[in-house]
């Protein structure tokens, strides 16, 4: 595969969800109108997660309304797709479009927290989804003010920890702390049965933020061994990343973002996703992407990775840089084991984030907030 080969995926979760779930649209929400302040994306955690959840909400019979928070919302590739699929897109910051009492979601959005007063002028049914393992300063302030009605989490450990802190600021029983199973449409990330055997592909994918990288990243990539020449790919790399870890070796290609290398191309390249990090992940979307695509995960033994990965069965959890080096080398030298783990990981995705499982969790959420 050449440097400029890019796989363009045309499948749309909104179109394919009924097929993925294996059941028809249920219509359980009966046309309920849901509002989101923000806009989905094809790349990145919260924006990409929102994209998939919209598909699931529509399959439940909801009418989804988006109120963009960024002036460039109509320039992206999702804008025409969403309109075609019946998503109602309002003007920038048009809070007057909100129905009284309707739920208004903010997916890990600082703009949502900053504009809560304007939102609450039309509906106090505010729902904040924090995709991080830490609390925003503004989130703490808004909780103390009583301006967030429901907090949603993908991870029960994070919910328990955050709700303890937040309830100390405001003990009101009217505030909900709920979890949901984020839907992931794995048809967007085809499983790679075969990859080139003239090299061993490895890589890591994230935002470019320095904290997403471990300082010893290049040491790990240097010292793991493979029977074929190693070829690395870092998707999500810029001057901040380089300041943290240094200049990658000549055999490691870097891409700033998905405009230079699609996620699908990244996973098509990578036999393993070798991703030491200084952050603790909550519910990493890249984990689901990698598992669906057949790239074996070698990651930190903490946070959401522990919930997604069965160590030694569907991936590897590491406590030390020596673990990263050992398991990466093991995967390079044991291709049959690597393929078996990749298949088991792919099959686990539906149990973690499949449509049927996610639907049930969302119905419980909507029962509480509608």
C-alpha positions as CSV (number, residue, x, y, z in Angstrom):
1,X,0.0,0.0,0.0
2,X,1.4,3.3,-1.0
3,X,1.8,6.4,1.1
4,X,-1.1,8.2,-0.5
5,X,-3.5,5.3,-0.7
6,X,-6.6,6.3,1.2
7,X,-9.6,4.1,1.8
8,X,-12.8,6.1,1.5
9,X,-15.8,4.6,3.3
10,X,-19.2,5.5,2.0
11,X,-21.4,3.5,4.4
12,X,-23.5,5.5,6.7
13,X,-24.5,4.3,10.2
14,X,-28.0,5.8,9.7
15,X,-28.5,3.7,6.7
16,X,-27.0,0.4,8.0
17,X,-28.1,0.2,11.6
18,X,-31.1,-2.0,11.1
19,X,-29.0,-4.4,9.1
20,X,-26.3,-4.4,11.8
21,X,-28.8,-5.0,14.6
22,X,-30.6,-7.7,12.7
23,X,-34.0,-6.3,13.7
24,X,-36.2,-3.6,12.2
25,X,-36.4,-0.1,13.6
26,X,-38.4,-0.3,16.8
27,X,-39.9,3.2,17.0
28,X,-39.9,3.0,20.8
29,X,-39.5,6.8,21.2
30,X,-42.5,7.5,19.1
31,X,-41.1,10.6,17.4
32,X,-39.7,12.3,20.5
33,X,-37.7,15.3,19.7
34,X,-34.1,15.2,20.9
35,X,-31.7,18.2,20.7
36,X,-27.9,18.3,20.6
37,X,-25.8,21.4,20.9
38,X,-22.8,20.6,18.8
39,X,-22.1,18.6,15.6
40,X,-20.9,15.1,14.9
41,X,-17.7,14.2,13.2
42,X,-16.1,11.2,11.4
43,X,-12.9,11.5,13.5
44,X,-12.3,11.9,17.2
45,X,-13.9,10.5,20.3
46,X,-17.0,12.5,21.3
47,X,-17.9,13.8,17.8
48,X,-17.6,10.4,16.2
49,X,-19.5,8.8,19.1
50,X,-22.3,11.3,18.6
51,X,-22.5,10.4,14.9
52,X,-23.2,6.8,15.7
53,X,-25.6,7.6,18.5
54,X,-27.7,9.7,16.2
55,X,-28.2,6.6,14.0
56,X,-29.3,4.6,16.9
57,X,-31.7,7.3,18.2
58,X,-33.3,7.5,14.8
59,X,-33.7,3.7,14.7
60,X,-35.7,4.1,17.9
61,X,-38.0,6.6,16.3
62,X,-36.6,9.8,17.6
63,X,-36.5,13.1,15.7
64,X,-33.0,14.4,16.1
65,X,-32.2,18.1,16.0
66,X,-28.7,19.6,15.9
67,X,-27.8,23.1,17.0
68,X,-24.3,23.7,15.7
69,X,-21.7,25.4,18.0
70,X,-19.1,25.9,15.3
71,X,-19.6,28.2,12.3
72,X,-18.0,25.7,9.9
73,X,-20.6,23.0,10.5
74,X,-21.9,23.0,6.9
75,X,-18.5,22.5,5.3
76,X,-17.9,19.0,6.5
77,X,-18.8,15.7,4.7
78,X,-21.5,14.8,7.3
79,X,-23.7,17.8,6.7
80,X,-25.4,16.5,3.4
81,X,-25.6,13.0,4.8
82,X,-27.3,14.1,8.0
83,X,-29.8,16.2,6.0
84,X,-30.5,13.3,3.7
85,X,-31.2,11.0,6.7
86,X,-33.7,13.4,8.2
87,X,-31.7,15.0,10.9
88,X,-32.9,18.6,11.5
89,X,-30.0,21.1,11.5
90,X,-30.7,24.5,12.9
91,X,-28.7,27.7,12.6
92,X,-25.6,28.4,14.6
93,X,-26.5,28.8,18.3
94,X,-30.2,28.9,17.6
95,X,-31.5,28.0,21.0
96,X,-34.9,29.3,20.2
97,X,-35.5,26.1,18.2
98,X,-35.5,24.0,21.4
99,X,-38.9,22.7,22.5
100,X,-39.8,23.5,26.1
101,X,-38.8,20.5,28.3
102,X,-37.0,18.7,25.5
103,X,-33.7,17.0,26.3
104,X,-30.7,19.0,25.1
105,X,-27.4,17.0,24.9
106,X,-23.8,18.2,25.1
107,X,-21.3,15.5,24.1
108,X,-18.1,16.4,26.0
109,X,-18.6,20.0,24.9
110,X,-17.2,23.0,26.7
111,X,-19.5,25.2,24.5
112,X,-22.5,23.4,26.0
113,X,-21.3,24.1,29.5
114,X,-20.6,27.8,28.7
115,X,-24.0,28.3,27.1
116,X,-26.2,26.6,29.6
117,X,-27.9,29.8,30.7
118,X,-29.1,30.4,27.1
119,X,-30.1,26.8,26.6
120,X,-32.1,26.7,29.9
121,X,-34.1,29.7,28.8
122,X,-35.9,27.2,26.6
123,X,-35.4,23.9,28.3
124,X,-34.0,22.9,31.7
125,X,-33.7,19.2,30.6
126,X,-30.0,19.5,30.1
127,X,-27.9,16.3,29.5
128,X,-24.1,16.4,29.7
129,X,-22.0,13.5,28.4
130,X,-18.5,13.6,29.8
131,X,-16.3,11.4,27.8
132,X,-13.2,12.1,29.9
133,X,-12.0,10.5,33.2
134,X,-11.8,13.9,34.8
135,X,-14.2,16.7,35.5
136,X,-14.2,20.1,33.6
137,X,-13.9,23.1,35.9
138,X,-17.0,24.6,34.2
139,X,-18.8,21.3,34.8
140,X,-18.2,21.6,38.6
141,X,-19.5,25.2,38.5
142,X,-22.6,24.3,36.6
143,X,-23.4,21.4,38.9
144,X,-23.1,23.7,41.9
145,X,-25.5,26.1,40.2
146,X,-27.9,23.2,39.6
147,X,-27.9,23.8,35.8
148,X,-27.3,20.2,34.6
149,X,-30.2,17.8,35.0
150,X,-28.5,14.6,33.8
151,X,-25.0,13.4,33.6
152,X,-24.3,10.5,31.2
153,X,-21.3,8.1,31.3
154,X,-20.0,5.3,29.2
155,X,-18.1,3.7,32.1
156,X,-19.7,2.8,35.5
157,X,-16.4,3.3,37.3
158,X,-16.1,6.9,36.0
159,X,-19.8,7.5,36.9
160,X,-19.3,6.3,40.4
161,X,-16.2,8.4,41.0
162,X,-17.5,11.6,39.3
163,X,-21.0,11.4,40.9
164,X,-19.4,11.3,44.3
165,X,-17.6,14.5,43.7
166,X,-20.5,16.2,42.0
167,X,-23.1,15.3,44.6
168,X,-21.0,16.9,47.2
169,X,-21.5,20.2,45.3
170,X,-25.3,19.7,44.9
171,X,-27.2,16.9,46.6
172,X,-30.4,17.5,44.7
173,X,-32.3,14.2,44.0
174,X,-33.5,15.8,40.8
175,X,-30.0,15.3,39.2
176,X,-29.6,12.0,37.3
177,X,-26.3,10.0,37.0
178,X,-26.8,7.4,34.3
179,X,-24.7,5.1,32.1
180,X,-25.3,4.1,28.5
181,X,-23.7,1.7,26.1
182,X,-22.4,3.8,23.2
183,X,-23.4,2.3,19.9
184,X,-20.5,1.5,17.5
185,X,-21.3,0.5,13.9
186,X,-18.5,-1.8,13.0
187,X,-19.5,-1.9,9.4
188,X,-17.6,1.4,9.1
189,X,-14.4,-0.4,9.9
190,X,-14.0,-3.6,7.8
191,X,-12.1,-6.4,9.2
192,X,-8.7,-6.8,7.5
193,X,-8.0,-10.5,6.8
194,X,-4.7,-10.0,5.0
195,X,-2.0,-7.4,5.1
196,X,1.3,-7.1,3.2
197,X,3.8,-9.6,4.5
198,X,6.9,-7.8,3.3
199,X,6.8,-5.7,6.5
200,X,5.2,-5.7,10.0
201,X,2.8,-2.8,10.3
202,X,2.4,-1.1,13.7
203,X,1.1,2.2,14.8
204,X,-0.8,4.4,17.2
205,X,-3.8,6.8,16.8
206,X,-5.1,9.6,18.9
207,X,-5.4,13.4,19.0
208,X,-2.1,15.2,18.7
209,X,-2.0,16.2,22.4
210,X,1.2,15.5,24.2
211,X,-0.6,13.7,27.0
212,X,-1.8,11.1,24.5
213,X,1.8,10.0,24.1
214,X,4.0,8.3,26.6
215,X,7.5,9.8,26.8
216,X,9.0,6.4,26.1
217,X,6.9,5.7,22.9
218,X,9.9,5.7,20.6
219,X,12.0,3.5,22.9
220,X,9.2,0.9,22.8
221,X,9.0,1.1,19.0
222,X,12.7,0.8,18.7
223,X,13.2,-2.2,20.9
224,X,10.4,-4.5,20.0
225,X,11.6,-7.0,17.4
226,X,9.9,-8.5,14.3
227,X,11.0,-11.1,11.7
228,X,10.2,-8.6,8.9
229,X,11.1,-4.9,8.6
230,X,9.0,-2.8,10.9
231,X,6.8,0.0,9.4
232,X,5.2,2.4,11.8
233,X,2.3,4.9,11.3
234,X,1.4,7.6,13.8
235,X,-2.0,9.1,13.1
236,X,-2.5,12.3,15.1
237,X,1.0,13.8,15.2
238,X,2.2,17.4,15.1
239,X,4.6,19.8,16.9
240,X,3.1,19.1,20.3
241,X,3.6,15.3,19.9
242,X,7.1,15.8,18.6
243,X,8.0,18.1,21.5
244,X,6.9,15.3,23.9
245,X,8.6,12.2,22.3
246,X,11.1,13.5,19.7
247,X,11.3,13.0,16.0
248,X,10.1,9.5,14.9
249,X,12.4,7.2,13.1
250,X,12.6,7.1,9.3
251,X,10.6,3.9,9.3
252,X,7.6,5.6,11.0
253,X,5.3,7.7,8.9
254,X,3.4,10.5,10.6
255,X,0.0,12.0,9.7
256,X,-1.4,15.1,11.4
257,X,-5.0,13.9,11.1
258,X,-7.6,12.0,9.1
259,X,-7.2,14.4,6.1
260,X,-3.7,12.9,5.6
261,X,-4.6,9.3,6.5
262,X,-8.0,7.9,7.0
263,X,-8.7,5.7,10.1
264,X,-9.5,2.8,7.7
265,X,-6.1,3.2,6.0
266,X,-4.4,3.3,9.4
267,X,-6.0,0.0,10.6
268,X,-5.3,-1.6,7.2
269,X,-1.7,-0.8,7.8
270,X,-1.5,-2.0,11.4
271,X,-1.2,-5.6,12.5
272,X,-0.9,-4.1,16.1
273,X,-1.9,-0.9,17.7
274,X,1.0,-0.2,20.1
275,X,-0.2,2.7,22.2
276,X,1.5,3.6,25.4
277,X,0.0,6.8,26.8
278,X,0.2,9.2,29.8
279,X,-3.6,9.5,29.9
280,X,-6.2,7.2,31.4
281,X,-8.8,6.5,28.8
282,X,-12.5,6.4,29.7
283,X,-14.1,4.4,26.8
284,X,-11.7,4.7,23.9
285,X,-13.4,4.7,20.5
286,X,-10.1,3.7,18.9
287,X,-10.3,0.5,20.8
288,X,-13.6,-0.5,19.2
289,X,-12.2,0.7,15.8
290,X,-9.1,-1.4,16.1
291,X,-11.0,-4.5,17.3
292,X,-13.5,-4.3,14.4
293,X,-10.6,-3.8,11.9
294,X,-8.4,-6.7,13.1
295,X,-5.6,-4.7,14.6
296,X,-4.5,-6.3,17.9
297,X,-4.4,-3.7,20.8
298,X,-1.3,-3.4,23.1
299,X,-2.2,-0.7,25.6
300,X,-2.0,0.5,29.2
301,X,-3.5,-1.7,31.9
302,X,-5.9,1.0,33.3
303,X,-9.1,2.9,32.6
304,X,-11.5,1.9,29.9
305,X,-9.0,-0.5,28.3
306,X,-9.6,-2.9,31.1
307,X,-13.3,-3.1,30.2
308,X,-12.7,-3.5,26.5
309,X,-9.9,-6.0,26.4
310,X,-9.6,-9.5,27.8
311,X,-5.9,-9.8,28.4
312,X,-4.2,-12.4,26.3
313,X,-7.5,-13.2,24.6
314,X,-8.5,-10.1,22.6
315,X,-5.5,-7.9,23.3
316,X,-2.7,-7.1,25.7
317,X,-2.7,-4.9,28.8
318,X,0.6,-3.5,29.9
319,X,2.0,-2.3,33.2
320,X,5.5,-1.4,32.1
321,X,7.4,-0.5,28.9
322,X,8.9,-4.0,29.0
323,X,5.4,-5.4,28.6
324,X,4.8,-3.3,25.5
325,X,8.0,-4.5,24.0
326,X,7.4,-8.1,24.9
327,X,3.8,-8.4,23.6
328,X,4.6,-6.4,20.4
329,X,7.5,-8.8,19.7
330,X,5.3,-11.8,20.5
331,X,2.6,-10.6,18.1
332,X,5.2,-10.1,15.4
333,X,6.6,-13.6,15.8
334,X,3.4,-15.5,16.3
335,X,1.1,-14.6,13.4
336,X,-1.4,-17.4,14.0
337,X,-2.0,-16.3,17.6
338,X,-2.3,-12.7,16.4
339,X,-4.9,-13.7,13.8
340,X,-6.9,-15.7,16.4
341,X,-6.8,-12.8,18.8
342,X,-7.9,-10.4,16.1
343,X,-11.0,-12.5,15.3
344,X,-11.9,-12.9,18.9
345,X,-11.6,-9.1,19.4
346,X,-13.8,-8.5,16.3
347,X,-16.5,-10.7,17.7
348,X,-16.3,-9.0,21.1
349,X,-17.3,-5.6,19.6
350,X,-21.0,-6.4,19.3
351,X,-21.1,-7.5,22.9
352,X,-19.4,-4.2,24.0
353,X,-21.2,-1.8,21.7
354,X,-23.6,-3.6,19.4
355,X,-26.9,-2.0,18.4
356,X,-29.2,-4.4,20.3
357,X,-27.2,-3.9,23.5
358,X,-27.0,-0.2,23.1
359,X,-30.7,0.2,22.3
360,X,-31.7,-1.3,25.6
361,X,-29.4,1.1,27.5
362,X,-30.6,4.1,25.7
363,X,-34.3,3.2,26.3
364,X,-33.5,3.1,30.0
365,X,-31.9,6.6,29.7
366,X,-34.8,8.0,27.8
367,X,-37.3,6.5,30.3
368,X,-35.5,8.6,32.9
369,X,-35.2,11.9,31.0
370,X,-38.2,12.1,28.7
